[in-house]
Every structure is written in structure tokens, then in C-alpha cells.
């Protein structure tokens, strides 16, 4: 039996969304990196609405390294796009980073050296100062705070998309086929061998971040309802708390009527109590409904992503044949 094994050491996975003319700078940044054993570049076009795919396709033949260009059928979100890139990566180590080059490629090499030297499953980057706009920074802080509560994330760990992973972790993470992926949740549920490394963060070269309020809310919902049952526990505690308040209010009303002959009046207070309890019930039902709806979409086969095309550059890395 003959098995083919690749000598490739490292893979870089970059999701593309409306990258536009910056694609040329992205390709240039990966042309000649000093990585022993070789490396490849995996680009995932996540339903860009401009000419990102056409520009990337035109540049494939100019690259001296193996490049895989994946075109998704529509926009599925960053986490789904990165997971699809992971499935096509063939390196022993896989580094994920954004297409805006705010994470310089030189810092990616430092992540690679760090994971090789420490034997960790994943190395997260963190920054002294992030060069994102205020809205993005606030969203990141809220996401990390929520991950502390919902996922048991170490408090000194900063979750970001700039990470280096080893092959074993990648093989575990890509087994997830649910329609609502959250890569950090998959990582935290798969390993505790996590390292972090201080890296440089550069200003964005051009354009603006694709993360808006809608995308951030969708990310938070994926974290809340797909990787934790904490919202259900909070809903249960809220229900128990409101029941206790209702019993106390009933006890007070009965005591006033039996022992103090206090007439039970108060239309405003009654309506306030009804509104409070009714709203709380609807909130709890909404939380339960979100879980049920997501379970239904998963069981019914809602796709995590759909690939329209996969194109590889003419250059391929060396392989060898091993008799077994």
C-alpha cells in the first residue's frame, strides 16, 4: 500500500470579504516567507460583493507557493469561512488571520515559532493597543466578557481571530458540522493547552471593518445558544426569582386583608406586576424557542457553508511516497 504524505509544514488561512484592491498587498505579503519545510496559503472568499474573487483568481499563477482559492456560494460569516479553510489546509500547523493585514505576516511567523517551541495546541495573539475603531473594540470586550461567563474562558486569555493551531486541534475542530459555528467555542471545548503571545497590531490599510452590530449580535447568539446552556439556567433562576416575588406579594396582600383590614386597591401596581411577570414569561419562552429553533435547523440539515468552486495554483508542494 502506498500513502502520499506532504512535506508542507504550515498553512495560512485567510477569509476574504470585499477585500478588493488590497488583495494584491495580501498576496505580496505571502510571497517569500522564511519557513522551513514550506507553506501554503488558503484563501476563502466569503461571498464578497465586489471583484475580490476575480482579483485573487488572476493572481494565483503569479505566486511561487501553493495557493488554494475557495469560493463560497454566499456569505456565511467569518467563522464558517475559516472552518472551510481549515478543511482544505494540509499543514502541520495552521495560522488564521484576517485579510486587512492589521496582523502583519511577520507576527504570524512569531506565532508559528511559539507554537512549535511550546507544544501548545493553540496560541492566541493579544495586543497592547488595538487599532480598531471604538465600536469594534467595545464589541471585542463584550465578547470576551461573555466568553468568561458562558464558556469558562481563562480571564487572562484574549479571544481573537489571529491564532496558530496544531494539526491535532484542527482535526478535532473541523468535525463540527453544525450551521452555527463559533471557532473559539470549539477550541475551548477541545483543549486546555492554550498559550498567548503579545504581537503588534497595525492600522487598517484601507476600507472599514465588515463587523457591524448585526454581525456582532449574530456572533454573540452563536456563543450563547450553541456552546452553552447558561441562558437556560439564567432563565430558570429568573423564573424561580419571580415566583418567589409573586408568593411574597400574595402573602402581603392576604396578611393585609385578614389582619389589618387594608382594602386591596392599586390598579397601577397590579398592571405593573402583570406586565413584569408576562414579559418575563415571554423572555423565558423566547430563550427556549431559540434553542429549539437552532436544534431544528441543525437536524434539518441547514448547511454550515456551501462551496461553489475550489481553485489551486499551478505550484504544488513536494510530496513523497512511503511504503507501508
C-alpha positions as CSV (number, residue, x, y, z in Angstrom):
1,X,0.0,0.0,0.0
2,X,1.3,3.4,-0.9
3,X,0.5,6.5,1.1
4,X,1.2,10.0,-0.1
5,X,2.4,12.4,2.7
6,X,3.1,16.1,2.2
7,X,6.3,17.8,3.3
8,X,4.3,21.0,3.9
9,X,4.8,22.4,7.4
10,X,2.5,25.3,7.7
11,X,-0.8,26.6,6.3
12,X,-2.1,30.2,6.4
13,X,-5.9,30.5,6.3
14,X,-7.3,33.9,5.3
15,X,-11.1,34.7,4.9
16,X,-11.8,37.3,2.2
17,X,-14.8,39.6,2.3
18,X,-14.8,42.7,0.0
19,X,-11.0,42.8,0.1
20,X,-10.9,44.5,-3.3
21,X,-7.7,46.1,-4.4
22,X,-6.0,45.2,-1.1
23,X,-5.7,41.6,-2.4
24,X,-2.5,42.5,-4.2
25,X,-0.8,43.6,-1.0
26,X,-2.1,40.4,0.7
27,X,-0.5,38.2,-2.0
28,X,2.7,40.2,-1.8
29,X,2.9,39.7,1.9
30,X,3.0,35.9,1.5
31,X,5.4,35.6,-1.5
32,X,8.7,34.7,0.2
33,X,8.5,33.8,3.9
34,X,11.4,32.1,5.6
35,X,9.6,29.0,6.8
36,X,11.5,25.7,6.9
37,X,9.5,22.9,5.2
38,X,7.4,25.2,3.1
39,X,4.0,26.7,3.5
40,X,0.7,27.2,1.6
41,X,-1.9,29.9,1.5
42,X,-5.7,29.1,1.8
43,X,-8.0,32.0,0.8
44,X,-11.8,31.7,1.4
45,X,-13.9,34.2,-0.5
46,X,-16.9,34.6,1.8
47,X,-19.5,35.9,-0.6
48,X,-17.7,39.1,-1.4
49,X,-19.9,41.6,-3.3
50,X,-17.0,43.2,-5.2
51,X,-14.3,41.8,-7.5
52,X,-12.3,40.1,-4.7
53,X,-12.6,36.7,-6.2
54,X,-11.7,37.7,-9.7
55,X,-8.6,39.7,-8.5
56,X,-7.5,36.7,-6.4
57,X,-8.0,34.3,-9.2
58,X,-5.9,36.4,-11.6
59,X,-3.0,36.4,-9.1
60,X,-2.9,32.7,-8.5
61,X,-0.4,32.0,-11.3
62,X,2.0,34.7,-10.0
63,X,2.6,33.0,-6.7
64,X,5.7,30.9,-6.0
65,X,3.9,29.0,-3.3
66,X,0.8,26.7,-3.3
67,X,-2.4,28.8,-3.1
68,X,-5.9,27.4,-2.7
69,X,-8.8,29.7,-3.5
70,X,-12.2,28.7,-2.2
71,X,-15.3,30.5,-3.4
72,X,-18.4,30.1,-1.1
73,X,-21.8,30.3,-2.6
74,X,-22.8,33.2,-0.4
75,X,-21.7,35.0,2.7
76,X,-21.8,32.5,5.6
77,X,-19.8,34.6,8.2
78,X,-16.2,34.6,9.2
79,X,-16.2,31.5,11.4
80,X,-17.8,29.3,8.8
81,X,-15.4,30.6,6.2
82,X,-12.4,29.9,8.4
83,X,-13.6,26.4,9.2
84,X,-13.9,25.7,5.5
85,X,-10.4,26.9,5.1
86,X,-9.3,24.6,7.9
87,X,-10.7,21.6,6.0
88,X,-8.5,22.4,3.0
89,X,-5.4,23.2,5.0
90,X,-2.8,20.4,4.8
91,X,-0.1,21.8,7.1
92,X,1.2,20.5,10.4
93,X,0.5,24.0,11.8
94,X,-2.4,26.2,10.7
95,X,-2.4,30.0,11.3
96,X,-5.6,32.0,10.8
97,X,-5.5,35.8,10.2
98,X,-7.7,38.5,8.6
99,X,-7.4,39.9,5.2
100,X,-6.8,43.5,6.3
101,X,-3.1,42.9,7.3
102,X,-3.7,44.6,10.6
103,X,-1.9,41.4,11.8
104,X,1.4,41.6,10.0
105,X,2.7,38.4,8.5
106,X,6.0,38.8,10.4
107,X,3.9,38.4,13.6
108,X,2.3,35.3,12.2
109,X,5.8,33.8,12.0
110,X,6.3,34.6,15.7
111,X,3.1,32.7,16.4
112,X,4.4,29.8,14.4
113,X,7.7,29.7,16.3
114,X,5.9,30.0,19.6
115,X,3.5,27.0,19.0
116,X,6.4,24.9,17.7
117,X,8.5,25.8,20.8
118,X,5.9,25.3,23.4
119,X,4.0,22.3,22.1
120,X,0.7,24.0,22.8
121,X,-2.5,23.1,20.8
122,X,-3.3,26.8,20.1
123,X,-1.6,30.1,20.5
124,X,-3.7,33.3,20.7
125,X,-2.4,36.7,19.8
126,X,-3.1,39.6,22.1
127,X,-2.2,43.3,21.8
128,X,-1.0,46.2,23.9
129,X,-3.2,48.5,21.8
130,X,-5.7,47.6,19.2
131,X,-6.0,49.8,16.1
132,X,-9.7,49.1,15.5
133,X,-12.4,51.7,15.8
134,X,-14.2,52.2,19.0
135,X,-17.3,50.1,18.1
136,X,-15.2,47.1,17.2
137,X,-13.1,47.4,20.4
138,X,-16.2,47.6,22.6
139,X,-17.7,44.6,20.8
140,X,-14.5,42.6,21.4
141,X,-14.5,43.4,25.1
142,X,-18.2,42.4,25.4
143,X,-17.5,39.1,23.5
144,X,-14.6,38.3,25.8
145,X,-16.6,39.1,28.9
146,X,-19.4,36.9,27.7
147,X,-17.0,34.1,27.0
148,X,-15.7,34.3,30.6
149,X,-19.2,33.7,31.8
150,X,-20.6,31.3,29.3
151,X,-17.6,29.2,28.2
152,X,-15.3,29.3,31.2
153,X,-12.6,31.1,29.3
154,X,-9.5,31.9,31.3
155,X,-9.7,35.6,32.2
156,X,-6.2,36.4,31.0
157,X,-6.9,35.0,27.6
158,X,-8.0,37.4,24.8
159,X,-10.1,35.8,22.1
160,X,-9.3,36.9,18.6
161,X,-9.1,35.6,15.0
162,X,-5.3,35.7,14.9
163,X,-4.3,32.2,16.1
164,X,-1.8,29.4,15.4
165,X,-3.1,25.8,15.7
166,X,-1.5,22.4,15.6
167,X,-2.8,19.6,13.3
168,X,-4.4,17.6,16.1
169,X,-6.6,20.5,17.2
170,X,-7.6,21.3,13.6
171,X,-8.6,17.7,13.0
172,X,-10.9,17.9,16.1
173,X,-12.4,21.3,15.3
174,X,-13.3,20.5,11.7
175,X,-15.5,17.6,12.8
176,X,-18.1,20.2,13.8
177,X,-20.8,20.4,11.1
178,X,-23.5,22.5,12.8
179,X,-24.9,25.5,11.0
180,X,-23.8,28.0,13.7
181,X,-20.0,27.7,14.1
182,X,-18.0,29.6,16.7
183,X,-14.4,28.6,16.5
184,X,-13.3,29.9,19.9
185,X,-16.1,27.8,21.5
186,X,-14.9,24.7,19.6
187,X,-11.3,25.4,20.7
188,X,-12.1,26.0,24.4
189,X,-14.2,22.8,24.4
190,X,-11.4,20.8,22.8
191,X,-8.2,21.7,24.7
192,X,-6.7,23.5,27.7
193,X,-3.2,23.6,26.2
194,X,-3.6,27.2,25.3
195,X,-0.8,29.8,25.0
196,X,-0.9,33.5,24.2
197,X,1.7,35.8,22.6
198,X,1.9,39.6,22.6
199,X,2.0,40.8,19.0
200,X,1.9,44.1,17.0
201,X,-1.3,45.4,15.7
202,X,-1.3,47.8,12.7
203,X,-3.8,50.3,11.5
204,X,-6.1,49.1,8.7
205,X,-4.7,49.8,5.2
206,X,-7.9,50.7,3.5
207,X,-11.7,50.4,3.8
208,X,-13.5,49.6,7.0
209,X,-14.3,46.5,9.1
210,X,-17.0,44.2,7.9
211,X,-18.2,43.7,11.5
212,X,-21.3,45.7,12.2
213,X,-23.8,45.5,15.0
214,X,-25.8,42.8,13.2
215,X,-22.7,40.6,12.8
216,X,-21.6,41.0,16.4
217,X,-25.1,40.1,17.6
218,X,-25.1,37.0,15.4
219,X,-21.7,36.1,16.9
220,X,-23.0,36.5,20.4
221,X,-26.1,34.4,19.7
222,X,-23.9,31.6,18.4
223,X,-21.9,31.7,21.6
224,X,-25.0,31.9,23.8
225,X,-27.1,29.2,22.3
226,X,-24.7,26.8,20.6
227,X,-21.9,26.4,23.0
228,X,-23.5,26.9,26.4
229,X,-26.7,26.1,28.3
230,X,-26.1,29.1,30.7
231,X,-29.0,31.1,29.2
232,X,-31.4,28.3,30.1
233,X,-30.0,28.3,33.7
234,X,-30.4,32.0,33.9
235,X,-34.0,31.7,32.6
236,X,-34.7,29.1,35.3
237,X,-33.2,31.3,38.0
238,X,-35.3,34.3,36.7
239,X,-38.4,32.2,36.8
240,X,-37.7,31.0,40.4
241,X,-37.0,34.5,41.5
242,X,-40.2,35.9,40.0
243,X,-42.2,33.1,41.6
244,X,-40.7,33.9,44.9
245,X,-41.7,37.6,44.5
246,X,-45.2,36.6,43.5
247,X,-45.6,34.4,46.6
248,X,-44.3,37.2,48.8
249,X,-46.7,39.7,47.2
250,X,-49.6,37.3,47.7
251,X,-48.6,36.8,51.3
252,X,-48.5,40.5,52.0
253,X,-51.9,41.0,50.3
254,X,-53.5,38.2,52.4
255,X,-52.0,39.4,55.6
256,X,-53.2,43.0,54.9
257,X,-56.8,41.7,54.2
258,X,-57.0,39.3,57.2
259,X,-55.2,41.1,60.0
260,X,-55.2,44.8,59.1
261,X,-58.4,45.2,57.1
262,X,-56.4,47.1,54.4
263,X,-58.5,47.4,51.2
264,X,-56.7,45.9,48.2
265,X,-56.6,48.7,45.7
266,X,-54.0,49.8,43.2
267,X,-54.6,49.4,39.5
268,X,-51.2,50.7,38.5
269,X,-49.3,48.3,40.8
270,X,-51.4,45.4,39.6
271,X,-50.8,46.2,35.9
272,X,-47.1,46.7,36.6
273,X,-46.9,43.2,38.3
274,X,-48.8,41.6,35.4
275,X,-46.6,43.3,32.8
276,X,-43.4,42.2,34.7
277,X,-44.5,38.6,35.0
278,X,-45.9,38.4,31.5
279,X,-42.8,39.9,30.0
280,X,-40.6,37.5,31.9
281,X,-42.5,34.6,30.7
282,X,-42.2,35.7,27.1
283,X,-38.5,36.2,27.6
284,X,-38.1,32.7,29.0
285,X,-40.2,31.2,26.2
286,X,-38.0,33.1,23.7
287,X,-34.8,31.6,25.1
288,X,-36.3,28.1,25.0
289,X,-37.6,28.8,21.5
290,X,-34.2,29.9,20.3
291,X,-32.7,26.6,21.5
292,X,-35.5,24.6,19.9
293,X,-35.2,26.5,16.6
294,X,-31.5,26.1,16.3
295,X,-31.8,22.4,17.1
296,X,-34.4,22.1,14.4
297,X,-32.2,23.9,11.8
298,X,-29.3,21.6,12.7
299,X,-31.4,18.4,12.5
300,X,-33.0,19.6,9.2
301,X,-29.5,19.9,7.6
302,X,-29.0,23.7,7.3
303,X,-25.6,23.9,5.7
304,X,-22.7,25.4,7.6
305,X,-21.3,26.6,4.2
306,X,-21.5,25.7,0.6
307,X,-18.5,25.8,-1.7
308,X,-19.1,27.0,-5.3
309,X,-15.5,26.4,-6.5
310,X,-12.0,25.4,-5.4
311,X,-9.1,26.5,-7.5
312,X,-5.5,25.7,-6.8
313,X,-2.4,27.5,-8.1
314,X,-0.1,25.7,-10.6
315,X,2.6,25.5,-8.0
316,X,2.3,22.5,-5.6
317,X,4.4,21.4,-2.7
318,X,6.7,18.4,-2.9
319,X,5.3,15.1,-1.8
320,X,6.9,11.7,-1.2
321,X,5.7,8.2,-1.2
322,X,6.2,6.0,1.7
323,X,5.8,2.2,1.5
324,X,3.7,0.7,4.3
